[in-house]
Amino acid sequence: MTLLTNIEHHAQKNGDCIAIKIDAQQITYNSLKDKIAEKHYKLQHIERQATVALNIQNPLTLIIYYLAVLQSNAIPCVIDYR
């Protein structure tokens, strides 16, 4: 995955730089990489190429889970929480 590879690369070179900023929330590349790894570990039971519905209101949390699902070789599908 190019996106995940780029995050890993930026975490190594500029780990303390802000990777995502949404309103008052922000996360550095190091923290983003760690959070993705943490969620990926929790999603180990998901089969490869499975479609995974994501219904999460918090945008930053949604992005982290989206990337963790990608790292699990599954297909994230965002569903509107409203």
Secondary structure, DSSP 8 states (H G I E B T S, - for coil): -HHHHHHHHHHHHHTTSEEEEETTEEEEHHHHHHHHHHHHHHTTTS-TT-EEEE--SSHHHHHHHHHHHHHTT-EEEE----
